[in-house]
Amino acid sequence: MIPEIVNLKLVLELSGWIGSILLGVCAFPEVWTAIKTKKCNLNSWTIILWLLGEIFVLLPICILAPKGWLILNGGMNVAITSVLVYYKLKGVRRE
């Protein structure tokens, strides 16, 4: 049983923020490499599916369950995948 001292709602909210930030930054190494090399080496379908998945998940979150940590995670992932899509398309145009 959880002690009465611990506010479960606060702990879960904090857990959501921490998890959201960790998941949001997990792709930074790939983005950093793409920016440095000016190309993205990920499979095109992977990036497109990732970006579309993030957008389709973010829309209902913003409307139905606007939790700050969920919006932060979705927003970070859309931004990150957009950078990867940019460098993937830029590399495709060169070839």
Secondary structure as UniProt FT lines:
FT   TURN            4..5
FT   HELIX           8..25
FT   TURN            26..27
FT   HELIX           28..37
FT   HELIX           44..64
FT   HELIX           68..94
//
